[in-house]
């Protein structure tokens, strides 16, 4: 195999014998390597085929920010999920899934755990994905010693759900796409900025909107009861709060459905994050 692009010392993009692009991971596999040189295949620990050229930049950014051990763990979990769910998850899933797992490992190591208000719904509507995530959590515990809770299982399960959307009705796909685009425009207009569409924060933001849009269209929204947290966030992030109120107005006018209290909380956090980093 021939080196095409070096991401970091432990990850590179290569061309195999058939000219197909593959991401290769392994300790020191890309150290002092340049495009056109031969890959030291003895150092290859994991291989991952890329289907779309436009993913290269996203992979490069991810590899520059996430530890190699977490990249390999994310790949192993994705491969396990595809076997368990008897499907092929879209390639974007690896990026979103690995980013989430790495961030969760970092959070848990600091004792920072997030409550998942949609855990009950995730278990109810996506039981196969949830059961698969329980195996993923055992893999994470084996590799890191960190035991993650059910709330985290719910978050990861939604990455699997999102990765399996290739077969959904075209009408719903178009509706979700339009809603994501409209909400992005609302955020950009409110903040008078252009979001960096190549950033991981943007990808997290779009992933949340996509999950939300599908739940809204399927009438799967739920409402928690944490007015104190919502009040705290509205005070702490007043600009994000004002922006989310515009999103709420848009949804009321277009779909006749207001944002629930939980969705207000999630949107405030995601909007603030994508617009302040």
C-alpha positions in Angstrom: 0.0 0.0 0.0 1.1 3.5 -0.8 0.9 6.6 1.5 -1.5 9.2 0.2 -2.0 11.6 3.2 -0.4 11.6 6.7 -2.9 12.5 9.5 -0.6 12.1 12.4 2.2 9.7 13.6 -0.4 7.0 14.2 -2.8 7.4 11.3 -2.6 7.9 7.5 -4.6 7.6 4.3 -3.3 5.0 1.9 -4.1 3.5 -1.5 -4.4 -0.3 -1.6 -3.5 -2.5 -4.6 -6.8 -1.7 -6.3 -6.4 2.1 -5.8 -9.0 2.2 -3.1 -8.5 4.6 -0.2 -8.1 3.2 3.3 -7.5 4.8 6.7 -4.7 2.9 8.5 -4.1 3.1 12.2 -1.1 1.8 14.1 1.5 3.0 16.6 4.1 5.0 14.6 2.8 3.9 11.3 3.1 7.3 9.8 6.2 8.5 11.6 8.5 10.4 9.1 6.3 9.1 6.2 5.5 11.2 3.1 3.0 10.8 0.3 4.1 8.2 -2.3 6.1 6.1 0.2 5.3 2.5 1.0 3.3 1.6 4.1 5.0 -0.5 6.7 2.2 -3.1 6.9 3.7 -4.7 10.0 2.7 -1.6 11.9 -1.0 -1.7 10.7 -3.3 -2.4 13.6 -6.6 -1.4 12.0 -7.8 -0.7 8.4 -10.8 1.4 7.5 -12.1 2.0 4.0 -13.4 5.4 3.0 -16.3 5.7 0.5 -16.3 9.4 -0.1 -13.6 11.9 -0.9 -15.1 14.7 1.2 -14.6 12.7 4.4 -10.8 13.0 4.1 -10.7 16.5 5.7 -13.0 15.4 8.5 -10.9 12.4 9.2 -7.8 14.6 9.3 -9.3 17.0 11.8 -10.5 14.1 14.0 -7.1 12.4 14.0 -5.4 15.6 15.0 -7.7 16.0 18.1 -8.4 12.5 19.3 -5.9 10.0 20.9 -5.0 7.1 18.7 -6.2 4.5 21.3 -9.7 6.1 21.2 -9.6 6.1 17.4 -8.9 2.4 17.4 -11.6 1.7 20.1 -14.1 3.7 18.0 -13.4 1.6 15.0 -13.7 -1.7 16.9 -17.0 -0.6 18.3 -18.3 0.4 14.9 -17.3 -3.0 13.4 -19.0 -4.8 16.3 -22.2 -2.8 15.8 -22.3 -3.5 12.1 -22.1 -7.3 12.8 -24.7 -7.1 15.6 -27.1 -5.0 13.7 -26.6 -6.7 10.4 -26.1 -3.5 8.6 -23.5 -1.1 7.2 -23.4 2.2 9.0 -22.6 5.3 7.0 -19.1 6.5 7.1 -20.0 9.7 9.0 -21.0 7.5 11.9 -17.4 6.6 12.6 -16.4 10.2 13.0 -19.4 11.1 15.2 -19.2 7.9 17.2 -15.5 8.1 17.9 -15.7 11.8 18.8 -18.5 11.1 21.2 -16.7 8.1 22.8 -13.4 10.0 23.2 -15.3 13.0 24.8 -17.2 10.7 27.1 -14.0 9.0 28.3 -12.6 12.4 29.0 -15.7 13.5 30.9 -15.9 10.3 33.0 -12.2 10.6 33.9 -13.1 14.0 35.4 -16.3 12.7 37.1 -18.5 14.7 34.7 -21.7 12.7 33.8 -24.6 13.9 31.8 -28.2 12.8 32.4 -29.9 11.5 29.3 -33.6 12.6 29.4 -34.3 10.5 26.3 -33.0 7.3 27.7 -36.4 5.7 28.2 -37.4 6.6 24.6 -34.2 5.3 23.2 -34.7 2.0 25.0 -38.3 1.8 23.8 -37.9 2.9 20.1 -34.4 1.4 19.4 -34.0 -1.7 21.5 -31.6 -3.5 19.1 -29.3 -0.5 19.0 -29.4 -0.1 22.8 -28.5 -3.7 23.4 -25.6 -3.3 21.0 -24.4 -0.3 22.9 -24.4 -2.4 26.1 -21.6 -4.5 24.5 -19.8 -1.3 23.4 -19.7 -0.1 27.0 -18.1 -3.4 28.1 -15.5 -2.9 25.4 -14.8 0.7 26.7 -14.5 -0.6 30.2 -12.1 -3.3 29.2 -9.9 -0.9 27.3 -10.0 2.1 29.7 -11.2 0.8 33.1 -14.1 3.3 32.9 -17.6 2.0 33.6 -20.1 4.2 31.8 -23.8 4.4 32.9 -27.0 3.8 31.0 -27.4 7.5 30.1 -24.2 7.2 28.0 -25.5 4.1 26.4 -28.6 6.0 25.2 -26.4 8.7 23.6 -24.2 6.2 21.8 -27.2 4.3 20.6 -28.5 7.3 18.8 -25.2 7.4 16.8 -26.1 3.9 15.6 -29.6 5.0 14.7 -28.4 8.0 12.8 -25.9 5.8 10.9 -28.7 3.5 9.7 -30.8 6.1 8.0 -29.8 5.2 4.4 -33.1 3.3 3.9 -35.5 5.9 5.3 -38.3 7.3 3.0 -36.9 10.0 0.7 -39.7 12.4 1.8 -38.6 12.2 5.4 -34.9 12.5 4.4 -35.7 15.7 2.6 -37.8 17.0 5.5 -35.0 16.4 7.9 -32.5 17.9 5.6 -34.6 21.1 5.2 -35.2 21.4 9.0 -31.4 21.1 9.7 -30.7 23.7 7.1 -33.4 26.1 8.3 -32.3 25.8 11.9 -28.7 26.4 10.9 -29.7 29.5 9.1 -31.6 30.8 12.1 -28.5 30.3 14.3 -26.2 32.0 11.8 -28.6 34.9 11.3 -29.1 35.4 15.0 -25.3 35.4 15.8 -24.4 37.1 12.5 -21.7 34.5 11.8 -21.0 31.7 9.4 -20.5 28.3 11.1 -17.4 26.3 10.4 -18.9 23.3 8.7 -15.6 21.4 8.9 -15.4 21.6 12.7 -16.3 18.8 15.1 -18.6 21.2 17.1 -20.6 21.8 13.9 -20.9 18.1 13.3 -22.1 17.6 16.9 -24.7 20.4 16.4 -26.0 19.0 13.1 -26.1 15.5 14.5 -28.3 16.7 17.4 -30.6 18.6 15.0 -30.9 15.5 12.8 -31.9 13.3 15.8 -34.4 15.9 16.9 -35.9 16.3 13.5 -36.5 12.6 13.1 -38.1 12.4 16.5 -40.3 15.4 15.8 -41.4 14.0 12.4 -42.1 10.6 14.1 -43.9 12.3 17.1 -41.4 10.8 19.5 -40.6 13.9 21.5 -40.7 13.7 25.3 -40.6 16.4 28.0 -38.7 16.2 31.2 -39.2 18.2 34.3 -36.2 20.3 35.1 -37.3 23.9 35.1 -34.5 24.9 37.5 -31.8 23.8 35.0 -33.6 25.5 32.1 -33.8 28.8 34.1 -30.1 28.5 35.0 -29.1 28.0 31.3 -31.3 30.9 30.1 -29.5 33.2 32.5 -26.0 31.8 31.9 -26.4 31.8 28.1 -28.8 34.6 27.3 -27.8 34.9 23.6 -28.3 31.1 23.0 -31.6 31.3 24.9 -32.8 34.1 22.6 -31.7 32.1 19.6 -33.5 28.9 20.7 -36.7 30.9 21.2 -36.5 31.8 17.5 -36.0 28.1 16.7 -39.1 27.3 18.8 -41.1 29.9 16.9 -40.1 28.4 13.6 -41.1 24.9 14.7 -44.5 26.2 16.0 -45.2 28.0 12.7 -44.0 25.2 10.4 -45.0 22.0 12.3 -47.4 23.3 15.0 -45.1 21.7 17.6 -43.3 23.7 20.3 -39.9 22.7 21.7 -40.2 20.7 24.9 -38.4 21.7 28.0 -35.7 19.0 27.5 -35.2 20.2 23.9 -34.8 23.8 25.0 -32.0 22.6 27.3 -30.3 20.6 24.6 -30.6 23.3 22.0 -29.2 26.0 24.3 -26.2 23.9 25.1 -25.5 22.9 21.5 -26.1 26.4 20.1 -23.8 28.0 22.7 -21.1 25.4 22.0 -21.2 25.7 18.2 -21.2 29.5 18.3 -18.6 30.2 21.0 -15.8 27.8 20.0 
